[in-house]
Amino acid sequence: MTDRPRRPAAFSLSPDAPEKEPRRPAAFEDAVTLTPDAEDPFIETTAGLPDLVPPVATPRPRRLTLGRIATGALGLLVSLAVGLWVDALIRDLFSRNDWLGYLALAAAAVAVLALLGLVVRELSGLRGLAAVQDLKRDIADAAASPSPAVGRAIVARLVHLLAARPQTARGRARLAETEGEIIDAAQLVDLAERELMAPLDREARALILGAAKRVSIVTAVSPRALVDLGYVIFESSRLVRAMAELYGGHPGKIGMLRLMRDVIAHLAVTGSIAMGDSLVQQVLGHGLASKLSARLGEGVINGLMTARIGIAAMDLCRPMPFRALKRPGIGDFIGDLAPGSAAGRRDEA
Protein backbone atom coordinates (compact mmCIF):
# COMPACT_ATOMS: atom_id res chain seq x y z
CA MET A 1 0.00 0.00 0.00
CA THR A 2 1.49 3.33 -1.07
CA ASP A 3 0.63 6.78 0.27
CA ARG A 4 -0.57 9.14 -2.37
CA PRO A 5 0.69 12.76 -2.12
CA ARG A 6 -1.95 15.16 -0.99
CA ARG A 7 -2.96 17.68 -3.59
CA PRO A 8 -2.65 21.39 -2.74
CA ALA A 9 -5.83 23.06 -1.63
CA ALA A 10 -6.93 26.62 -0.90
CA PHE A 11 -8.46 27.70 2.42
CA SER A 12 -10.38 30.93 2.64
CA LEU A 13 -10.55 32.85 5.91
CA SER A 14 -13.87 33.66 7.32
CA PRO A 15 -14.69 37.36 6.98
CA ASP A 16 -16.15 37.28 10.50
CA ALA A 17 -12.79 36.32 12.13
CA PRO A 18 -11.44 39.17 14.32
CA GLU A 19 -8.20 40.76 13.19
CA LYS A 20 -5.34 40.86 15.68
CA GLU A 21 -3.93 44.23 16.54
CA PRO A 22 -0.18 44.68 15.89
CA ARG A 23 1.96 44.39 19.06
CA ARG A 24 3.23 47.69 20.27
CA PRO A 25 6.96 48.10 21.06
CA ALA A 26 7.79 47.79 24.74
CA ALA A 27 10.77 48.71 26.87
CA PHE A 28 12.72 46.06 28.76
CA GLU A 29 14.90 48.21 31.00
CA ASP A 30 13.60 46.54 34.15
CA ALA A 31 13.90 42.99 32.80
CA VAL A 32 17.49 43.14 31.48
CA THR A 33 20.52 43.22 33.79
CA LEU A 34 23.88 44.09 32.29
CA THR A 35 26.87 42.16 33.67
CA PRO A 36 30.10 44.13 34.05
CA ASP A 37 33.01 42.94 31.96
CA ALA A 38 35.06 42.18 35.06
CA GLU A 39 32.36 39.75 36.31
CA ASP A 40 31.53 38.14 32.97
CA PRO A 41 33.21 34.69 32.80
CA PHE A 42 32.99 34.71 28.99
CA ILE A 43 34.92 37.96 28.57
CA GLU A 44 38.66 37.67 28.93
CA THR A 45 40.05 39.98 31.57
CA THR A 46 43.10 39.97 33.83
CA ALA A 47 42.07 42.83 36.08
CA GLY A 48 40.79 40.53 38.79
CA LEU A 49 43.77 38.18 38.90
CA PRO A 50 45.59 38.75 42.20
CA ASP A 51 48.75 37.03 40.95
CA LEU A 52 49.35 39.83 38.44
CA VAL A 53 49.84 42.34 41.28
CA PRO A 54 52.04 40.50 43.82
CA PRO A 55 52.19 41.82 47.38
CA VAL A 56 55.27 43.70 48.51
CA ALA A 57 58.05 41.42 49.77
CA THR A 58 59.47 42.28 53.18
CA PRO A 59 62.46 40.73 55.00
CA ARG A 60 61.75 38.17 57.67
CA PRO A 61 62.12 39.36 61.27
CA ARG A 62 65.46 38.48 62.85
CA ARG A 63 65.17 36.98 66.33
CA LEU A 64 67.14 34.67 68.57
CA THR A 65 65.87 31.11 68.33
CA LEU A 66 66.89 27.77 69.81
CA GLY A 67 68.16 26.66 66.42
CA ARG A 68 70.50 29.63 66.18
CA ILE A 69 71.77 29.05 69.73
CA ALA A 70 72.46 25.38 68.94
CA THR A 71 74.20 26.30 65.67
CA GLY A 72 76.41 28.84 67.43
CA ALA A 73 77.37 26.39 70.17
CA LEU A 74 78.23 23.67 67.65
CA GLY A 75 80.24 26.13 65.60
CA LEU A 76 82.24 27.11 68.69
CA LEU A 77 82.94 23.46 69.49
CA VAL A 78 84.09 22.76 65.93
CA SER A 79 86.36 25.83 66.02
CA LEU A 80 87.96 24.67 69.29
CA ALA A 81 88.45 21.18 67.87
CA VAL A 82 90.13 22.55 64.74
CA GLY A 83 92.32 24.82 66.87
CA LEU A 84 93.48 21.90 69.02
CA TRP A 85 94.18 19.79 65.95
CA VAL A 86 96.26 22.57 64.35
CA ASP A 87 98.18 23.11 67.59
CA ALA A 88 98.96 19.40 67.88
CA LEU A 89 100.02 19.27 64.22
CA ILE A 90 102.39 22.24 64.57
CA ARG A 91 103.94 20.78 67.75
CA ASP A 92 104.46 17.43 66.06
CA LEU A 93 106.10 19.08 63.03
CA PHE A 94 108.43 21.08 65.30
CA SER A 95 109.45 17.86 67.02
CA ARG A 96 110.32 16.33 63.67
CA ASN A 97 112.08 19.33 62.14
CA ASP A 98 112.15 23.05 62.87
CA TRP A 99 111.61 24.20 59.30
CA LEU A 100 108.49 22.00 59.00
CA GLY A 101 107.11 23.58 62.17
CA TYR A 102 107.77 27.13 60.91
CA LEU A 103 106.19 26.28 57.55
CA ALA A 104 103.08 24.95 59.26
CA LEU A 105 102.96 28.01 61.52
CA ALA A 106 103.15 30.35 58.53
CA ALA A 107 100.42 28.41 56.71
CA ALA A 108 98.20 28.61 59.81
CA ALA A 109 98.79 32.37 60.08
CA VAL A 110 97.86 32.89 56.40
CA ALA A 111 94.72 30.77 56.86
CA VAL A 112 93.69 32.77 59.93
CA LEU A 113 94.19 36.10 58.13
CA ALA A 114 92.22 34.88 55.10
CA LEU A 115 89.44 33.65 57.37
CA LEU A 116 89.32 37.01 59.14
CA GLY A 117 89.07 38.73 55.73
CA LEU A 118 86.14 36.49 54.76
CA VAL A 119 84.38 37.21 58.07
CA VAL A 120 84.85 40.97 57.62
CA ARG A 121 83.52 40.80 54.06
CA GLU A 122 80.47 38.79 55.10
CA LEU A 123 79.74 41.11 58.01
CA SER A 124 80.11 44.11 55.70
CA GLY A 125 77.66 42.57 53.23
CA LEU A 126 75.14 41.84 55.98
CA ARG A 127 75.54 45.36 57.33
CA GLY A 128 74.94 46.76 53.85
CA LEU A 129 71.70 44.82 53.50
CA ALA A 130 70.60 45.97 56.96
CA ALA A 131 71.46 49.57 56.04
CA VAL A 132 69.24 49.38 52.96
CA GLN A 133 66.31 48.18 55.07
CA ASP A 134 66.95 50.89 57.67
CA LEU A 135 67.09 53.54 54.95
CA LYS A 136 63.83 52.30 53.45
CA ARG A 137 62.10 52.53 56.81
CA ASP A 138 63.56 55.99 57.53
CA ILE A 139 62.46 57.24 54.09
CA ALA A 140 58.90 56.14 54.78
CA ASP A 141 59.01 58.00 58.11
CA ALA A 142 60.59 61.10 56.56
CA ALA A 143 57.90 61.28 53.86
CA ALA A 144 55.32 61.72 56.63
CA SER A 145 57.33 64.45 58.38
CA PRO A 146 56.51 68.14 57.70
CA SER A 147 60.12 69.26 58.25
CA PRO A 148 62.17 69.94 55.09
CA ALA A 149 65.39 69.31 57.05
CA VAL A 150 64.37 65.71 57.66
CA GLY A 151 63.80 65.24 53.94
CA ARG A 152 67.21 66.75 53.13
CA ALA A 153 68.96 64.47 55.59
CA ILE A 154 67.34 61.30 54.29
CA VAL A 155 67.95 62.24 50.65
CA ALA A 156 71.62 62.88 51.48
CA ARG A 157 71.85 59.34 52.87
CA LEU A 158 70.25 57.98 49.71
CA VAL A 159 72.62 59.94 47.46
CA HIS A 160 75.60 58.64 49.47
CA LEU A 161 74.38 55.06 49.03
CA LEU A 162 73.99 55.41 45.26
CA ALA A 163 77.03 57.62 44.64
CA ALA A 164 78.90 54.76 42.96
CA ARG A 165 76.12 54.07 40.45
CA PRO A 166 76.74 55.96 37.16
CA GLN A 167 73.04 55.69 36.26
CA THR A 168 72.21 58.13 39.08
CA ALA A 169 74.69 60.88 38.06
CA ARG A 170 72.06 63.01 36.35
CA GLY A 171 69.62 62.58 39.23
CA ARG A 172 72.24 63.49 41.82
CA ALA A 173 73.07 66.64 39.86
CA ARG A 174 69.37 67.52 39.66
CA LEU A 175 68.98 67.10 43.42
CA ALA A 176 72.10 69.20 44.04
CA GLU A 177 70.46 72.06 42.13
CA THR A 178 67.62 72.14 44.66
CA GLU A 179 69.86 72.65 47.70
CA GLY A 180 68.79 76.25 48.21
CA GLU A 181 65.09 75.65 47.62
CA ILE A 182 62.49 75.04 50.31
CA ILE A 183 60.70 71.77 49.49
CA ASP A 184 58.49 69.71 51.75
CA ALA A 185 59.89 66.37 52.85
CA ALA A 186 57.26 64.33 51.00
CA GLN A 187 57.80 66.26 47.75
CA LEU A 188 61.58 65.98 48.08
CA VAL A 189 61.34 62.22 48.65
CA ASP A 190 59.13 61.86 45.56
CA LEU A 191 61.59 63.95 43.53
CA ALA A 192 64.49 61.79 44.71
CA GLU A 193 62.61 58.65 43.75
CA ARG A 194 61.88 59.92 40.25
CA GLU A 195 65.42 61.19 39.67
CA LEU A 196 67.43 58.40 41.31
CA MET A 197 65.22 55.30 41.18
CA ALA A 198 63.76 55.66 37.68
CA PRO A 199 66.94 54.70 35.76
CA LEU A 200 67.69 51.90 38.22
CA ASP A 201 64.12 50.59 37.98
CA ARG A 202 64.37 50.48 34.19
CA GLU A 203 67.56 48.46 34.42
CA ALA A 204 65.98 46.20 37.05
CA ARG A 205 63.05 45.54 34.72
CA ALA A 206 65.50 44.66 31.95
CA LEU A 207 67.30 42.24 34.28
CA ILE A 208 64.03 40.56 35.27
CA LEU A 209 62.83 40.32 31.68
CA GLY A 210 66.15 38.90 30.46
CA ALA A 211 66.22 36.25 33.18
CA ALA A 212 62.56 35.34 32.58
CA LYS A 213 63.16 34.96 28.82
CA ARG A 214 66.22 32.78 29.33
CA VAL A 215 64.40 30.54 31.80
CA SER A 216 61.40 30.32 29.48
CA ILE A 217 63.51 29.27 26.49
CA VAL A 218 65.82 26.86 28.32
CA THR A 219 63.03 25.06 30.18
CA ALA A 220 61.00 24.82 26.98
CA VAL A 221 63.74 22.93 25.14
CA SER A 222 65.44 21.01 27.99
CA PRO A 223 64.79 17.26 28.00
CA ARG A 224 64.76 16.70 31.79
CA ALA A 225 62.88 18.25 34.67
CA LEU A 226 66.06 18.16 36.77
CA VAL A 227 67.75 20.40 34.22
CA ASP A 228 64.81 22.81 34.45
CA LEU A 229 65.05 22.97 38.24
CA GLY A 230 68.81 23.47 38.23
CA TYR A 231 68.71 26.25 35.66
CA VAL A 232 65.84 28.04 37.42
CA ILE A 233 67.81 27.99 40.69
CA PHE A 234 70.96 29.22 38.94
CA GLU A 235 69.19 32.02 37.07
CA SER A 236 67.20 33.09 40.14
CA SER A 237 70.28 33.33 42.36
CA ARG A 238 72.10 35.34 39.70
CA LEU A 239 69.08 37.63 39.33
CA VAL A 240 68.87 38.23 43.08
CA ARG A 241 72.58 39.09 43.27
CA ALA A 242 72.35 41.42 40.28
CA MET A 243 69.35 43.15 41.85
CA ALA A 244 71.20 43.68 45.13
CA GLU A 245 74.28 45.09 43.40
CA LEU A 246 72.15 47.35 41.21
CA TYR A 247 70.58 49.10 44.20
CA GLY A 248 73.84 49.62 46.08
CA GLY A 249 74.19 46.41 48.09
CA HIS A 250 77.12 44.00 47.93
CA PRO A 251 76.01 40.81 49.68
CA GLY A 252 78.45 38.02 50.40
CA LYS A 253 77.67 34.33 50.54
CA ILE A 254 75.69 34.58 53.77
CA GLY A 255 73.91 37.70 52.56
CA MET A 256 72.89 35.92 49.38
CA LEU A 257 71.54 32.99 51.36
CA ARG A 258 69.54 35.40 53.51
CA LEU A 259 68.14 37.19 50.47
CA MET A 260 67.20 33.93 48.78
CA ARG A 261 65.56 32.71 51.98
CA ASP A 262 63.50 35.90 52.24
CA VAL A 263 62.42 35.62 48.58
CA ILE A 264 61.44 31.96 48.92
CA ALA A 265 59.61 32.66 52.19
CA HIS A 266 57.67 35.47 50.49
CA LEU A 267 56.72 33.26 47.54
CA ALA A 268 55.64 30.45 49.85
CA VAL A 269 53.51 32.75 52.02
CA THR A 270 51.80 34.44 49.07
CA GLY A 271 51.14 31.14 47.30
CA SER A 272 53.11 32.07 44.18
CA ILE A 273 54.67 28.62 43.91
CA ALA A 274 51.21 27.21 43.14
CA MET A 275 50.79 29.48 40.12
CA GLY A 276 50.14 27.17 37.19
CA ASP A 277 48.08 26.40 34.11
CA SER A 278 44.89 28.11 35.35
CA LEU A 279 46.62 31.48 35.58
CA VAL A 280 48.36 31.09 32.24
CA GLN A 281 45.12 30.14 30.47
CA GLN A 282 43.33 33.15 31.94
CA VAL A 283 46.19 35.45 30.99
CA LEU A 284 46.89 34.15 27.50
CA GLY A 285 43.29 33.65 26.40
CA HIS A 286 41.80 33.24 22.91
CA GLY A 287 42.71 29.56 22.97
CA LEU A 288 46.42 30.31 22.75
CA ALA A 289 47.22 28.14 25.78
CA SER A 290 45.51 25.16 24.13
CA LYS A 291 47.46 25.71 20.91
CA LEU A 292 50.83 25.81 22.65
CA SER A 293 52.78 22.63 23.17
CA ALA A 294 53.14 21.30 26.70
CA ARG A 295 56.84 22.18 26.88
CA LEU A 296 56.28 25.71 25.62
CA GLY A 297 53.51 26.20 28.16
CA GLU A 298 55.86 25.05 30.94
CA GLY A 299 58.45 27.51 29.67
CA VAL A 300 55.98 30.39 29.93
CA ILE A 301 55.03 29.34 33.47
CA ASN A 302 58.68 29.12 34.55
CA GLY A 303 59.38 32.50 32.97
CA LEU A 304 56.50 34.09 34.89
CA MET A 305 57.75 32.45 38.08
CA THR A 306 61.22 33.91 37.51
CA ALA A 307 59.67 37.33 36.96
CA ARG A 308 57.85 36.94 40.26
CA ILE A 309 61.15 36.13 41.99
CA GLY A 310 62.74 39.19 40.41
CA ILE A 311 59.92 41.45 41.62
CA ALA A 312 60.29 40.09 45.17
CA ALA A 313 64.07 40.66 45.02
CA MET A 314 63.42 44.19 43.76
CA ASP A 315 61.19 44.85 46.79
CA LEU A 316 63.87 43.56 49.16
CA CYS A 317 66.87 45.34 47.60
CA ARG A 318 65.33 48.68 46.59
CA PRO A 319 66.33 51.36 49.14
CA MET A 320 63.06 53.27 48.69
CA PRO A 321 59.43 52.16 48.90
CA PHE A 322 57.33 52.75 45.79
CA ARG A 323 55.60 56.12 46.09
CA ALA A 324 55.96 58.32 43.01
CA LEU A 325 56.76 55.47 40.61
CA LYS A 326 54.61 52.49 39.69
CA ARG A 327 55.57 49.15 41.15
CA PRO A 328 55.99 46.47 38.44
CA GLY A 329 53.74 43.44 38.33
CA ILE A 330 53.53 40.15 36.49
CA GLY A 331 51.32 41.77 33.86
CA ASP A 332 54.23 44.01 32.80
CA PHE A 333 56.17 40.95 31.59
CA ILE A 334 53.43 38.78 30.08
CA GLY A 335 53.38 40.70 26.81
CA ASP A 336 57.12 40.06 26.34
CA LEU A 337 57.07 36.39 27.35
CA ALA A 338 53.92 35.63 25.31
CA PRO A 339 53.51 38.31 22.59
CA GLY A 340 50.25 36.80 21.34
CA SER A 341 48.52 36.99 24.71
CA ALA A 342 45.57 39.18 25.44
CA ALA A 343 47.57 41.16 27.99
CA GLY A 344 50.18 41.83 25.35
CA ARG A 345 47.55 43.07 22.90
CA ARG A 346 46.08 45.38 25.50
CA ASP A 347 49.53 46.80 26.29
CA GLU A 348 50.20 47.42 22.60
CA ALA A 349 46.81 49.09 22.22
C-alpha positions in Angstrom: 0.0 0.0 0.0 1.5 3.3 -1.1 0.6 6.8 0.3 -0.6 9.1 -2.4 0.7 12.8 -2.1 -2.0 15.2 -1.0 -3.0 17.7 -3.6 -2.6 21.4 -2.7 -5.8 23.1 -1.6 -6.9 26.6 -0.9 -8.5 27.7 2.4 -10.4 30.9 2.6 -10.6 32.8 5.9 -13.9 33.7 7.3 -14.7 37.4 7.0 -16.1 37.3 10.5 -12.8 36.3 12.1 -11.4 39.2 14.3 -8.2 40.8 13.2 -5.3 40.9 15.7 -3.9 44.2 16.5 -0.2 44.7 15.9 2.0 44.4 19.1 3.2 47.7 20.3 7.0 48.1 21.1 7.8 47.8 24.7 10.8 48.7 26.9 12.7 46.1 28.8 14.9 48.2 31.0 13.6 46.5 34.1 13.9 43.0 32.8 17.5 43.1 31.5 20.5 43.2 33.8 23.9 44.1 32.3 26.9 42.2 33.7 30.1 44.1 34.1 33.0 42.9 32.0 35.1 42.2 35.1 32.4 39.8 36.3 31.5 38.1 33.0 33.2 34.7 32.8 33.0 34.7 29.0 34.9 38.0 28.6 38.7 37.7 28.9 40.0 40.0 31.6 43.1 40.0 33.8 42.1 42.8 36.1 40.8 40.5 38.8 43.8 38.2 38.9 45.6 38.7 42.2 48.7 37.0 40.9 49.4 39.8 38.4 49.8 42.3 41.3 52.0 40.5 43.8 52.2 41.8 47.4 55.3 43.7 48.5 58.0 41.4 49.8 59.5 42.3 53.2 62.5 40.7 55.0 61.7 38.2 57.7 62.1 39.4 61.3 65.5 38.5 62.8 65.2 37.0 66.3 67.1 34.7 68.6 65.9 31.1 68.3 66.9 27.8 69.8 68.2 26.7 66.4 70.5 29.6 66.2 71.8 29.0 69.7 72.5 25.4 68.9 74.2 26.3 65.7 76.4 28.8 67.4 77.4 26.4 70.2 78.2 23.7 67.7 80.2 26.1 65.6 82.2 27.1 68.7 82.9 23.5 69.5 84.1 22.8 65.9 86.4 25.8 66.0 88.0 24.7 69.3 88.5 21.2 67.9 90.1 22.5 64.7 92.3 24.8 66.9 93.5 21.9 69.0 94.2 19.8 65.9 96.3 22.6 64.3 98.2 23.1 67.6 99.0 19.4 67.9 100.0 19.3 64.2 102.4 22.2 64.6 103.9 20.8 67.7 104.5 17.4 66.1 106.1 19.1 63.0 108.4 21.1 65.3 109.4 17.9 67.0 110.3 16.3 63.7 112.1 19.3 62.1 112.1 23.1 62.9 111.6 24.2 59.3 108.5 22.0 59.0 107.1 23.6 62.2 107.8 27.1 60.9 106.2 26.3 57.6 103.1 24.9 59.3 103.0 28.0 61.5 103.1 30.4 58.5 100.4 28.4 56.7 98.2 28.6 59.8 98.8 32.4 60.1 97.9 32.9 56.4 94.7 30.8 56.9 93.7 32.8 59.9 94.2 36.1 58.1 92.2 34.9 55.1 89.4 33.6 57.4 89.3 37.0 59.1 89.1 38.7 55.7 86.1 36.5 54.8 84.4 37.2 58.1 84.9 41.0 57.6 83.5 40.8 54.1 80.5 38.8 55.1 79.7 41.1 58.0 80.1 44.1 55.7 77.7 42.6 53.2 75.1 41.8 56.0 75.5 45.4 57.3 74.9 46.8 53.8 71.7 44.8 53.5 70.6 46.0 57.0 71.5 49.6 56.0 69.2 49.4 53.0 66.3 48.2 55.1 67.0 50.9 57.7 67.1 53.5 55.0 63.8 52.3 53.5 62.1 52.5 56.8 63.6 56.0 57.5 62.5 57.2 54.1 58.9 56.1 54.8 59.0 58.0 58.1 60.6 61.1 56.6 57.9 61.3 53.9 55.3 61.7 56.6 57.3 64.5 58.4 56.5 68.1 57.7 60.1 69.3 58.3 62.2 69.9 55.1 65.4 69.3 57.1 64.4 65.7 57.7 63.8 65.2 53.9 67.2 66.7 53.1 69.0 64.5 55.6 67.3 61.3 54.3 67.9 62.2 50.6 71.6 62.9 51.5 71.9 59.3 52.9 70.2 58.0 49.7 72.6 59.9 47.5 75.6 58.6 49.5 74.4 55.1 49.0 74.0 55.4 45.3 77.0 57.6 44.6 78.9 54.8 43.0 76.1 54.1 40.4 76.7 56.0 37.2 73.0 55.7 36.3 72.2 58.1 39.1 74.7 60.9 38.1 72.1 63.0 36.4 69.6 62.6 39.2 72.2 63.5 41.8 73.1 66.6 39.9 69.4 67.5 39.7 69.0 67.1 43.4 72.1 69.2 44.0 70.5 72.1 42.1 67.6 72.1 44.7 69.9 72.6 47.7 68.8 76.3 48.2 65.1 75.6 47.6 62.5 75.0 50.3 60.7 71.8 49.5 58.5 69.7 51.8 59.9 66.4 52.9 57.3 64.3 51.0 57.8 66.3 47.7 61.6 66.0 48.1 61.3 62.2 48.7 59.1 61.9 45.6 61.6 63.9 43.5 64.5 61.8 44.7 62.6 58.6 43.7 61.9 59.9 40.2 65.4 61.2 39.7 67.4 58.4 41.3 65.2 55.3 41.2 63.8 55.7 37.7 66.9 54.7 35.8 67.7 51.9 38.2 64.1 50.6 38.0 64.4 50.5 34.2 67.6 48.5 34.4 66.0 46.2 37.0 63.1 45.5 34.7 65.5 44.7 31.9 67.3 42.2 34.3 64.0 40.6 35.3 62.8 40.3 31.7 66.2 38.9 30.5 66.2 36.3 33.2 62.6 35.3 32.6 63.2 35.0 28.8 66.2 32.8 29.3 64.4 30.5 31.8 61.4 30.3 29.5 63.5 29.3 26.5 65.8 26.9 28.3 63.0 25.1 30.2 61.0 24.8 27.0 63.7 22.9 25.1 65.4 21.0 28.0 64.8 17.3 28.0 64.8 16.7 31.8 62.9 18.3 34.7 66.1 18.2 36.8 67.8 20.4 34.2 64.8 22.8 34.4 65.1 23.0 38.2 68.8 23.5 38.2 68.7 26.2 35.7 65.8 28.0 37.4 67.8 28.0 40.7 71.0 29.2 38.9 69.2 32.0 37.1 67.2 33.1 40.1 70.3 33.3 42.4 72.1 35.3 39.7 69.1 37.6 39.3 68.9 38.2 43.1 72.6 39.1 43.3 72.4 41.4 40.3 69.4 43.2 41.9 71.2 43.7 45.1 74.3 45.1 43.4 72.2 47.4 41.2 70.6 49.1 44.2 73.8 49.6 46.1 74.2 46.4 48.1 77.1 44.0 47.9 76.0 40.8 49.7 78.4 38.0 50.4 77.7 34.3 50.5 75.7 34.6 53.8 73.9 37.7 52.6 72.9 35.9 49.4 71.5 33.0 51.4 69.5 35.4 53.5 68.1 37.2 50.5 67.2 33.9 48.8 65.6 32.7 52.0 63.5 35.9 52.2 62.4 35.6 48.6 61.4 32.0 48.9 59.6 32.7 52.2 57.7 35.5 50.5 56.7 33.3 47.5 55.6 30.5 49.9 53.5 32.8 52.0 51.8 34.4 49.1 51.1 31.1 47.3 53.1 32.1 44.2 54.7 28.6 43.9 51.2 27.2 43.1 50.8 29.5 40.1 50.1 27.2 37.2 48.1 26.4 34.1 44.9 28.1 35.4 46.6 31.5 35.6 48.4 31.1 32.2 45.1 30.1 30.5 43.3 33.1 31.9 46.2 35.4 31.0 46.9 34.1 27.5 43.3 33.7 26.4 41.8 33.2 22.9 42.7 29.6 23.0 46.4 30.3 22.7 47.2 28.1 25.8 45.5 25.2 24.1 47.5 25.7 20.9 50.8 25.8 22.6 52.8 22.6 23.2 53.1 21.3 26.7 56.8 22.2 26.9 56.3 25.7 25.6 53.5 26.2 28.2 55.9 25.1 30.9 58.5 27.5 29.7 56.0 30.4 29.9 55.0 29.3 33.5 58.7 29.1 34.6 59.4 32.5 33.0 56.5 34.1 34.9 57.8 32.4 38.1 61.2 33.9 37.5 59.7 37.3 37.0 57.9 36.9 40.3 61.1 36.1 42.0 62.7 39.2 40.4 59.9 41.5 41.6 60.3 40.1 45.2 64.1 40.7 45.0 63.4 44.2 43.8 61.2 44.9 46.8 63.9 43.6 49.2 66.9 45.3 47.6 65.3 48.7 46.6 66.3 51.4 49.1 63.1 53.3 48.7 59.4 52.2 48.9 57.3 52.7 45.8 55.6 56.1 46.1 56.0 58.3 43.0 56.8 55.5 40.6 54.6 52.5 39.7 55.6 49.2 41.2 56.0 46.5 38.4 53.7 43.4 38.3 53.5 40.1 36.5 51.3 41.8 33.9 54.2 44.0 32.8 56.2 40.9 31.6 53.4 38.8 30.1 53.4 40.7 26.8 57.1 40.1 26.3 57.1 36.4 27.3 53.9 35.6 25.3 53.5 38.3 22.6 50.3 36.8 21.3 48.5 37.0 24.7 45.6 39.2 25.4 47.6 41.2 28.0 50.2 41.8 25.3 47.5 43.1 22.9 46.1 45.4 25.5 49.5 46.8 26.3 50.2 47.4 22.6 46.8 49.1 22.2 
